[in-house]
Amino acid sequence: MSEIAQEEVQSPCIGVCSIDETSGYCQGCYRTVEEIKGWWDMSAPEQDKLVADLEQRQNQAISFD
């Protein structure tokens, strides 16, 4: 019997939970409040896409510092 298990995407939360008022992004994981709330309701592909978007957000934030 062969089952294809959906691989779990690890939450990007790093425990630094503070929303930047200017950007609206968490200063730890770069998600919005809505993205944080909806994480467990997203499919794995949606989570993967969001993680990729977060990397871009972080890179943009670093380039503005």
N, C-alpha and C positions, 0 to 999 in steps of 0.2 A: 504494500500500500504506500503510495507516494503522495505526500502533501507538500505543496509549496507554501512555506510559512512566510507571512509578510514580515519583513525585517522591521523592528522597531527603531524609530528615529529618536535619538537622544535629545531631550529638551536642551535648548541652548542656555537655559538659566544658569547663572554662575553665583547666585545668591547676593548680588549687588542690585537691589531693587529700588531704584530711584528714577522717576520719570523726569527727563529734562523738559522744562516748560517751553523752551524755544522750539525744539525739534519734535517733541511728543514721543521720543524714543526712550526706552529704559537705558540708563547709563551702563548697565551691566551686559545686557544681551541684545540691545538695539531693537527690541520689538516694541510695538505700540501696546497700549492697554488691551485693545480688542484682540490683537494677535496673541497676547499672553492668555487672556481668558479663553480663547477659542482653540488653543493648542491641542488639547485632548480630543476635540471633536473633528480635527483635520485628519484626512487620510495621509498615509505615509508619503505619497508623491507631493501632496500639498505641503507637508512639513519639510520635505527635501527642498522644495522650491523656496520656501521661506528662509531656510538656513542659508541657501545660496544668496538670497537677497540681503540677509543680515551681514554677510561677509562684505558685500558691496557697501552697505551703509556704514559699517565700521571703517572700511578703507577711506570712504569719503570724509567721515568725521575726523580721522587722523590727518588727512591732507589739509583740513581747515585749521588745525591747531598750530 
